[in-house]
Amino acid sequence: MESSIGSYEAKTHLPQLLERVAKGERITIMKRGVPMAVLVPPESVKPQTTPKDAVQAMKRFQKESAPTLGPGITIREMIEEGRRF
């Protein structure tokens, strides 16, 4: 179920609104007819990415999009080659 409420009314009736949201209702808070916020049950919100997942995603991206200098030669390989001499 979805409903909307004015910001002043939301301020004065917040505990009751939270109970309604806990039961699964979605409530939009309006200010002068403009939506300002939405109260939703926590289970309806997509979980945030953990820092560990973000780091792993960045490492995968870095590995997949590494610049190359010809077929199969990466800048990293050239740097390592230069260190040997």
Biopython code that builds the backbone (N, CA, C, O; Angstrom):
import numpy as np
from Bio.PDB.StructureBuilder import StructureBuilder

atoms = [
    (1, "MET", "N", (0.837, -1.176, 0.000)),
    (1, "MET", "CA", (0.000, 0.000, 0.000)),
    (1, "MET", "C", (0.884, 1.243, 0.000)),
    (1, "MET", "O", (1.942, 1.248, 0.630)),
    (2, "GLU", "N", (0.470, 2.277, -0.687)),
    (2, "GLU", "CA", (1.263, 3.502, -0.778)),
    (2, "GLU", "C", (0.382, 4.701, -0.461)),
    (2, "GLU", "O", (-0.775, 4.764, -0.878)),
    (3, "SER", "N", (0.946, 5.657, 0.286)),
    (3, "SER", "CA", (0.205, 6.879, 0.599)),
    (3, "SER", "C", (1.178, 8.040, 0.697)),
    (3, "SER", "O", (2.393, 7.842, 0.723)),
    (4, "SER", "N", (0.639, 9.257, 0.752)),
    (4, "SER", "CA", (1.485, 10.442, 0.909)),
    (4, "SER", "C", (0.962, 11.265, 2.074)),
    (4, "SER", "O", (-0.202, 11.165, 2.460)),
    (5, "ILE", "N", (1.860, 12.090, 2.628)),
    (5, "ILE", "CA", (1.541, 12.878, 3.806)),
    (5, "ILE", "C", (2.357, 14.162, 3.768)),
    (5, "ILE", "O", (3.472, 14.168, 3.246)),
    (6, "GLY", "N", (1.829, 15.234, 4.304)),
    (6, "GLY", "CA", (2.551, 16.501, 4.361)),
    (6, "GLY", "C", (3.682, 16.447, 5.377)),
    (6, "GLY", "O", (3.640, 15.650, 6.315)),
    (7, "SER", "N", (4.692, 17.292, 5.195)),
    (7, "SER", "CA", (5.866, 17.260, 6.073)),
    (7, "SER", "C", (5.521, 17.605, 7.519)),
    (7, "SER", "O", (6.072, 16.999, 8.438)),
    (8, "TYR", "N", (4.623, 18.562, 7.739)),
    (8, "TYR", "CA", (4.256, 18.932, 9.112)),
    (8, "TYR", "C", (3.543, 17.769, 9.795)),
    (8, "TYR", "O", (3.828, 17.448, 10.948)),
    (9, "GLU", "N", (2.620, 17.146, 9.080)),
    (9, "GLU", "CA", (1.895, 16.005, 9.642)),
    (9, "GLU", "C", (2.855, 14.842, 9.904)),
    (9, "GLU", "O", (2.711, 14.130, 10.898)),
    (10, "ALA", "N", (3.825, 14.650, 9.021)),
    (10, "ALA", "CA", (4.814, 13.589, 9.214)),
    (10, "ALA", "C", (5.619, 13.847, 10.480)),
    (10, "ALA", "O", (5.911, 12.922, 11.238)),
    (11, "LYS", "N", (5.975, 15.102, 10.704)),
    (11, "LYS", "CA", (6.752, 15.464, 11.894)),
    (11, "LYS", "C", (5.956, 15.174, 13.167)),
    (11, "LYS", "O", (6.503, 14.645, 14.136)),
    (12, "THR", "N", (4.689, 15.512, 13.165)),
    (12, "THR", "CA", (3.890, 15.347, 14.379)),
    (12, "THR", "C", (3.419, 13.913, 14.604)),
    (12, "THR", "O", (3.077, 13.550, 15.730)),
    (13, "HIS", "N", (3.396, 13.094, 13.556)),
    (13, "HIS", "CA", (2.899, 11.720, 13.686)),
    (13, "HIS", "C", (3.954, 10.679, 13.305)),
    (13, "HIS", "O", (3.607, 9.588, 12.854)),
    (14, "LEU", "N", (5.217, 11.001, 13.480)),
    (14, "LEU", "CA", (6.280, 10.088, 13.042)),
    (14, "LEU", "C", (6.174, 8.688, 13.658)),
    (14, "LEU", "O", (6.300, 7.710, 12.921)),
    (15, "PRO", "N", (5.950, 8.542, 14.963)),
    (15, "PRO", "CA", (5.869, 7.174, 15.501)),
    (15, "PRO", "C", (4.789, 6.320, 14.817)),
    (15, "PRO", "O", (5.011, 5.140, 14.542)),
    (16, "GLN", "N", (3.633, 6.912, 14.547)),
    (16, "GLN", "CA", (2.568, 6.163, 13.875)),
    (16, "GLN", "C", (2.957, 5.823, 12.437)),
    (16, "GLN", "O", (2.648, 4.741, 11.939)),
    (17, "LEU", "N", (3.638, 6.759, 11.780)),
    (17, "LEU", "CA", (4.093, 6.494, 10.409)),
    (17, "LEU", "C", (5.083, 5.335, 10.384)),
    (17, "LEU", "O", (5.023, 4.477, 9.503)),
    (18, "LEU", "N", (5.989, 5.314, 11.350)),
    (18, "LEU", "CA", (6.975, 4.234, 11.404)),
    (18, "LEU", "C", (6.300, 2.884, 11.628)),
    (18, "LEU", "O", (6.734, 1.874, 11.073)),
    (19, "GLU", "N", (5.253, 2.859, 12.430)),
    (19, "GLU", "CA", (4.509, 1.609, 12.627)),
    (19, "GLU", "C", (3.866, 1.151, 11.322)),
    (19, "GLU", "O", (3.878, -0.039, 11.005)),
    (20, "ARG", "N", (3.309, 2.084, 10.571)),
    (20, "ARG", "CA", (2.691, 1.738, 9.287)),
    (20, "ARG", "C", (3.733, 1.212, 8.304)),
    (20, "ARG", "O", (3.485, 0.250, 7.576)),
    (21, "VAL", "N", (4.895, 1.850, 8.292)),
    (21, "VAL", "CA", (5.975, 1.408, 7.399)),
    (21, "VAL", "C", (6.453, 0.021, 7.808)),
    (21, "VAL", "O", (6.732, -0.818, 6.952)),
    (22, "ALA", "N", (6.548, -0.224, 9.116)),
    (22, "ALA", "CA", (6.974, -1.540, 9.599)),
    (22, "ALA", "C", (6.020, -2.638, 9.137)),
    (22, "ALA", "O", (6.426, -3.791, 8.991)),
    (23, "LYS", "N", (4.764, -2.289, 8.907)),
    (23, "LYS", "CA", (3.770, -3.261, 8.425)),
    (23, "LYS", "C", (3.793, -3.410, 6.903)),
    (23, "LYS", "O", (3.003, -4.168, 6.340)),
    (24, "GLY", "N", (4.701, -2.684, 6.236)),
    (24, "GLY", "CA", (4.867, -2.846, 4.793)),
    (24, "GLY", "C", (4.381, -1.693, 3.942)),
    (24, "GLY", "O", (4.482, -1.752, 2.717)),
    (25, "GLU", "N", (3.856, -0.645, 4.555)),
    (25, "GLU", "CA", (3.347, 0.490, 3.782)),
    (25, "GLU", "C", (4.498, 1.388, 3.324)),
    (25, "GLU", "O", (5.510, 1.520, 4.013)),
    (26, "ARG", "N", (4.329, 1.986, 2.180)),
    (26, "ARG", "CA", (5.299, 2.939, 1.625)),
    (26, "ARG", "C", (4.657, 4.321, 1.718)),
    (26, "ARG", "O", (3.549, 4.522, 1.221)),
    (27, "ILE", "N", (5.350, 5.282, 2.356)),
    (27, "ILE", "CA", (4.777, 6.605, 2.592)),
    (27, "ILE", "C", (5.684, 7.676, 1.996)),
    (27, "ILE", "O", (6.874, 7.738, 2.306)),
    (28, "THR", "N", (5.112, 8.519, 1.138)),
    (28, "THR", "CA", (5.839, 9.636, 0.544)),
    (28, "THR", "C", (5.555, 10.888, 1.364)),
    (28, "THR", "O", (4.398, 11.220, 1.621)),
    (29, "ILE", "N", (6.618, 11.581, 1.774)),
    (29, "ILE", "CA", (6.474, 12.827, 2.526)),
    (29, "ILE", "C", (6.565, 13.981, 1.538)),
    (29, "ILE", "O", (7.535, 14.106, 0.789)),
    (30, "MET", "N", (5.532, 14.824, 1.552)),
    (30, "MET", "CA", (5.423, 15.935, 0.608)),
    (30, "MET", "C", (5.670, 17.266, 1.320)),
    (30, "MET", "O", (5.349, 17.416, 2.499)),
    (31, "LYS", "N", (6.236, 18.218, 0.601)),
    (31, "LYS", "CA", (6.397, 19.583, 1.106)),
    (31, "LYS", "C", (5.894, 20.510, 0.011)),
    (31, "LYS", "O", (6.497, 20.616, -1.057)),
    (32, "ARG", "N", (4.797, 21.170, 0.287)),
    (32, "ARG", "CA", (4.150, 22.058, -0.692)),
    (32, "ARG", "C", (3.844, 21.330, -2.004)),
    (32, "ARG", "O", (4.005, 21.884, -3.092)),
    (33, "GLY", "N", (3.404, 20.091, -1.876)),
    (33, "GLY", "CA", (3.011, 19.311, -3.047)),
    (33, "GLY", "C", (4.143, 18.633, -3.790)),
    (33, "GLY", "O", (3.915, 17.979, -4.808)),
    (34, "VAL", "N", (5.377, 18.784, -3.286)),
    (34, "VAL", "CA", (6.543, 18.189, -3.947)),
    (34, "VAL", "C", (7.058, 17.031, -3.088)),
    (34, "VAL", "O", (7.278, 17.214, -1.891)),
    (35, "PRO", "N", (7.256, 15.847, -3.670)),
    (35, "PRO", "CA", (7.799, 14.728, -2.892)),
    (35, "PRO", "C", (9.206, 15.059, -2.386)),
    (35, "PRO", "O", (10.077, 15.458, -3.160)),
    (36, "MET", "N", (9.414, 14.889, -1.082)),
    (36, "MET", "CA", (10.711, 15.205, -0.482)),
    (36, "MET", "C", (11.428, 13.957, 0.031)),
    (36, "MET", "O", (12.658, 13.909, 0.038)),
    (37, "ALA", "N", (10.666, 12.949, 0.460)),
    (37, "ALA", "CA", (11.267, 11.730, 1.005)),
    (37, "ALA", "C", (10.258, 10.596, 0.897)),
    (37, "ALA", "O", (9.056, 10.817, 0.754)),
    (38, "VAL", "N", (10.779, 9.387, 0.968)),
    (38, "VAL", "CA", (9.918, 8.207, 0.946)),
    (38, "VAL", "C", (10.346, 7.300, 2.090)),
    (38, "VAL", "O", (11.521, 6.954, 2.217)),
    (39, "LEU", "N", (9.386, 6.921, 2.918)),
    (39, "LEU", "CA", (9.632, 5.953, 3.985)),
    (39, "LEU", "C", (9.249, 4.582, 3.447)),
    (39, "LEU", "O", (8.120, 4.373, 3.004)),
    (40, "VAL", "N", (10.195, 3.650, 3.489)),
    (40, "VAL", "CA", (9.944, 2.301, 2.978)),
    (40, "VAL", "C", (10.443, 1.281, 3.991)),
    (40, "VAL", "O", (11.362, 1.571, 4.757)),
    (41, "PRO", "N", (9.851, 0.091, 4.005)),
    (41, "PRO", "CA", (10.352, -0.960, 4.889)),
    (41, "PRO", "C", (11.778, -1.349, 4.484)),
    (41, "PRO", "O", (12.104, -1.353, 3.297)),
    (42, "PRO", "N", (12.624, -1.673, 5.460)),
    (42, "PRO", "CA", (14.027, -1.985, 5.141)),
    (42, "PRO", "C", (14.203, -3.131, 4.152)),
    (42, "PRO", "O", (15.144, -3.121, 3.358)),
    (43, "GLU", "N", (13.313, -4.114, 4.188)),
    (43, "GLU", "CA", (13.483, -5.259, 3.280)),
    (43, "GLU", "C", (13.231, -4.906, 1.822)),
    (43, "GLU", "O", (13.588, -5.673, 0.929)),
    (44, "SER", "N", (12.616, -3.747, 1.572)),
    (44, "SER", "CA", (12.373, -3.347, 0.182)),
    (44, "SER", "C", (13.534, -2.560, -0.416)),
    (44, "SER", "O", (13.513, -2.217, -1.598)),
    (45, "VAL", "N", (14.545, -2.275, 0.400)),
    (45, "VAL", "CA", (15.702, -1.508, -0.066)),
    (45, "VAL", "C", (16.797, -2.476, -0.489)),
    (45, "VAL", "O", (17.117, -3.419, 0.234)),
    (46, "LYS", "N", (17.367, -2.237, -1.663)),
    (46, "LYS", "CA", (18.454, -3.074, -2.162)),
    (46, "LYS", "C", (19.663, -2.924, -1.238)),
    (46, "LYS", "O", (20.046, -1.801, -0.908)),
    (47, "PRO", "N", (20.267, -4.030, -0.817)),
    (47, "PRO", "CA", (21.426, -3.925, 0.074)),
    (47, "PRO", "C", (22.581, -3.185, -0.592)),
    (47, "PRO", "O", (22.829, -3.334, -1.788)),
    (48, "GLN", "N", (23.268, -2.399, 0.196)),
    (48, "GLN", "CA", (24.419, -1.646, -0.302)),
    (48, "GLN", "C", (25.594, -2.599, -0.515)),
    (48, "GLN", "O", (25.683, -3.639, 0.139)),
    (49, "THR", "N", (26.471, -2.249, -1.409)),
    (49, "THR", "CA", (27.674, -3.028, -1.650)),
    (49, "THR", "C", (28.624, -2.842, -0.477)),
    (49, "THR", "O", (28.813, -1.727, 0.007)),
    (50, "THR", "N", (29.219, -3.936, -0.025)),
    (50, "THR", "CA", (30.189, -3.837, 1.063)),
    (50, "THR", "C", (31.502, -3.300, 0.503)),
    (50, "THR", "O", (31.752, -3.417, -0.696)),
    (51, "PRO", "N", (32.344, -2.714, 1.352)),
    (51, "PRO", "CA", (33.643, -2.227, 0.871)),
    (51, "PRO", "C", (34.470, -3.334, 0.210)),
    (51, "PRO", "O", (35.152, -3.096, -0.788)),
    (52, "LYS", "N", (34.405, -4.534, 0.769)),
    (52, "LYS", "CA", (35.164, -5.653, 0.201)),
    (52, "LYS", "C", (34.691, -5.955, -1.222)),
    (52, "LYS", "O", (35.508, -6.179, -2.116)),
    (53, "ASP", "N", (33.373, -5.962, -1.432)),
    (53, "ASP", "CA", (32.826, -6.200, -2.774)),
    (53, "ASP", "C", (33.246, -5.104, -3.745)),
    (53, "ASP", "O", (33.549, -5.379, -4.906)),
    (54, "ALA", "N", (33.265, -3.855, -3.266)),
    (54, "ALA", "CA", (33.656, -2.731, -4.119)),
    (54, "ALA", "C", (35.110, -2.861, -4.551)),
    (54, "ALA", "O", (35.435, -2.618, -5.713)),
    (55, "VAL", "N", (35.986, -3.240, -3.628)),
    (55, "VAL", "CA", (37.408, -3.403, -3.956)),
    (55, "VAL", "C", (37.583, -4.531, -4.966)),
    (55, "VAL", "O", (38.349, -4.393, -5.920)),
    (56, "GLN", "N", (36.886, -5.635, -4.768)),
    (56, "GLN", "CA", (36.984, -6.755, -5.711)),
    (56, "GLN", "C", (36.493, -6.352, -7.100)),
    (56, "GLN", "O", (37.082, -6.742, -8.108)),
    (57, "ALA", "N", (35.424, -5.578, -7.150)),
    (57, "ALA", "CA", (34.906, -5.115, -8.444)),
    (57, "ALA", "C", (35.909, -4.203, -9.134)),
    (57, "ALA", "O", (36.090, -4.292, -10.349)),
    (58, "MET", "N", (36.566, -3.327, -8.374)),
    (58, "MET", "CA", (37.575, -2.437, -8.965)),
    (58, "MET", "C", (38.768, -3.233, -9.481)),
    (58, "MET", "O", (39.303, -2.925, -10.546)),
    (59, "LYS", "N", (39.189, -4.250, -8.737)),
    (59, "LYS", "CA", (40.315, -5.078, -9.183)),
    (59, "LYS", "C", (39.961, -5.829, -10.461)),
    (59, "LYS", "O", (40.785, -5.929, -11.370)),
    (60, "ARG", "N", (38.720, -6.365, -10.537)),
    (60, "ARG", "CA", (38.286, -7.050, -11.764)),
    (60, "ARG", "C", (38.282, -6.089, -12.941)),
    (60, "ARG", "O", (38.746, -6.427, -14.030)),
    (61, "PHE", "N", (37.753, -4.883, -12.720)),
    (61, "PHE", "CA", (37.708, -3.887, -13.784)),
    (61, "PHE", "C", (39.117, -3.535, -14.241)),
    (61, "PHE", "O", (39.386, -3.452, -15.439)),
    (62, "GLN", "N", (40.015, -3.328, -13.281)),
    (62, "GLN", "CA", (41.393, -2.968, -13.616)),
    (62, "GLN", "C", (42.048, -4.075, -14.442)),
    (62, "GLN", "O", (42.747, -3.795, -15.416)),
    (63, "LYS", "N", (41.822, -5.319, -14.055)),
    (63, "LYS", "CA", (42.423, -6.445, -14.768)),
    (63, "LYS", "C", (41.838, -6.578, -16.177)),
    (63, "LYS", "O", (42.564, -6.844, -17.135)),
    (64, "GLU", "N", (40.520, -6.392, -16.295)),
    (64, "GLU", "CA", (39.854, -6.553, -17.586)),
    (64, "GLU", "C", (40.127, -5.404, -18.546)),
    (64, "GLU", "O", (40.078, -5.590, -19.762)),
    (65, "SER", "N", (40.410, -4.230, -18.020)),
    (65, "SER", "CA", (40.586, -3.071, -18.895)),
    (65, "SER", "C", (42.017, -2.543, -18.886)),
    (65, "SER", "O", (42.251, -1.365, -19.156)),
    (66, "ALA", "N", (42.962, -3.409, -18.578)),
    (66, "ALA", "CA", (44.360, -2.985, -18.566)),
    (66, "ALA", "C", (44.798, -2.583, -19.971)),
    (66, "ALA", "O", (44.512, -3.294, -20.935)),
    (67, "PRO", "N", (45.487, -1.454, -20.095)),
    (67, "PRO", "CA", (45.951, -1.027, -21.421)),
    (67, "PRO", "C", (46.994, -1.998, -21.975)),
    (67, "PRO", "O", (47.779, -2.567, -21.218)),
    (68, "THR", "N", (47.001, -2.183, -23.274)),
    (68, "THR", "CA", (47.970, -3.075, -23.903)),
    (68, "THR", "C", (48.763, -2.312, -24.950)),
    (68, "THR", "O", (48.330, -1.278, -25.458)),
    (69, "LEU", "N", (49.927, -2.848, -25.255)),
    (69, "LEU", "CA", (50.795, -2.266, -26.280)),
    (69, "LEU", "C", (51.041, -3.320, -27.348)),
    (69, "LEU", "O", (52.177, -3.720, -27.602)),
    (70, "GLY", "N", (49.989, -3.746, -27.944)),
    (70, "GLY", "CA", (50.079, -4.798, -28.938)),
    (70, "GLY", "C", (49.365, -6.025, -28.411)),
    (70, "GLY", "O", (48.809, -6.010, -27.313)),
    (71, "PRO", "N", (49.383, -7.081, -29.197)),
    (71, "PRO", "CA", (48.658, -8.276, -28.779)),
    (71, "PRO", "C", (49.289, -8.915, -27.543)),
    (71, "PRO", "O", (50.396, -9.449, -27.611)),
    (72, "GLY", "N", (48.583, -8.858, -26.420)),
    (72, "GLY", "CA", (49.026, -9.547, -25.215)),
    (72, "GLY", "C", (50.113, -8.874, -24.408)),
    (72, "GLY", "O", (50.557, -9.451, -23.415)),
    (73, "ILE", "N", (50.567, -7.690, -24.773)),
    (73, "ILE", "CA", (51.626, -7.012, -24.018)),
    (73, "ILE", "C", (50.995, -5.862, -23.237)),
    (73, "ILE", "O", (50.430, -4.937, -23.820)),
    (74, "THR", "N", (51.097, -5.934, -21.920)),
    (74, "THR", "CA", (50.534, -4.865, -21.100)),
    (74, "THR", "C", (51.639, -3.931, -20.631)),
    (74, "THR", "O", (52.821, -4.273, -20.672)),
    (75, "ILE", "N", (51.244, -2.769, -20.194)),
    (75, "ILE", "CA", (52.214, -1.809, -19.648)),
    (75, "ILE", "C", (52.903, -2.413, -18.435)),
    (75, "ILE", "O", (54.107, -2.235, -18.253)),
    (76, "ARG", "N", (52.152, -3.123, -17.604)),
    (76, "ARG", "CA", (52.723, -3.770, -16.418)),
    (76, "ARG", "C", (53.837, -4.728, -16.828)),
    (76, "ARG", "O", (54.893, -4.750, -16.195)),
    (77, "GLU", "N", (53.616, -5.520, -17.878)),
    (77, "GLU", "CA", (54.648, -6.457, -18.339)),
    (77, "GLU", "C", (55.883, -5.710, -18.825)),
    (77, "GLU", "O", (57.005, -6.159, -18.587)),
    (78, "MET", "N", (55.701, -4.589, -19.497)),
    (78, "MET", "CA", (56.851, -3.810, -19.963)),
    (78, "MET", "C", (57.630, -3.229, -18.787)),
    (78, "MET", "O", (58.860, -3.192, -18.819)),
    (79, "ILE", "N", (56.928, -2.776, -17.753)),
    (79, "ILE", "CA", (57.616, -2.244, -16.573)),
    (79, "ILE", "C", (58.431, -3.348, -15.915)),
    (79, "ILE", "O", (59.590, -3.139, -15.555)),
    (80, "GLU", "N", (57.826, -4.524, -15.757)),
    (80, "GLU", "CA", (58.538, -5.645, -15.146)),
    (80, "GLU", "C", (59.741, -6.059, -15.999)),
    (80, "GLU", "O", (60.802, -6.386, -15.466)),
    (81, "GLU", "N", (59.574, -6.043, -17.306)),
    (81, "GLU", "CA", (60.683, -6.379, -18.216)),
    (81, "GLU", "C", (61.822, -5.386, -18.047)),
    (81, "GLU", "O", (62.988, -5.779, -18.026)),
    (82, "GLY", "N", (61.499, -4.112, -17.926)),
    (82, "GLY", "CA", (62.520, -3.084, -17.754)),
    (82, "GLY", "C", (63.264, -3.213, -16.437)),
    (82, "GLY", "O", (64.436, -2.843, -16.362)),
    (83, "ARG", "N", (62.629, -3.721, -15.411)),
    (83, "ARG", "CA", (63.274, -3.878, -14.101)),
    (83, "ARG", "C", (64.305, -4.994, -14.104)),
    (83, "ARG", "O", (65.204, -5.014, -13.263)),
    (84, "ARG", "N", (64.183, -5.914, -15.037)),
    (84, "ARG", "CA", (65.129, -7.031, -15.083)),
    (84, "ARG", "C", (66.478, -6.613, -15.645)),
    (84, "ARG", "O", (67.475, -7.308, -15.450)),
    (85, "PHE", "N", (66.517, -5.488, -16.338)),
    (85, "PHE", "CA", (67.775, -5.083, -16.980)),
    (85, "PHE", "C", (68.375, -3.893, -16.316)),
    (85, "PHE", "O", (69.435, -3.423, -16.731)),
]
sb = StructureBuilder()
sb.init_structure("model")
sb.init_model(0)
sb.init_chain("A")
sb.init_seg("    ")
for serial, (resi, resn, name, xyz) in enumerate(atoms, 1):
    if name == "N":
        sb.init_residue(resn, " ", resi, " ")
    sb.init_atom(name, np.array(xyz, "f"), 0.0, 1.0, " ", f" {name:<3s}", serial, name[0])
structure = sb.get_structure()
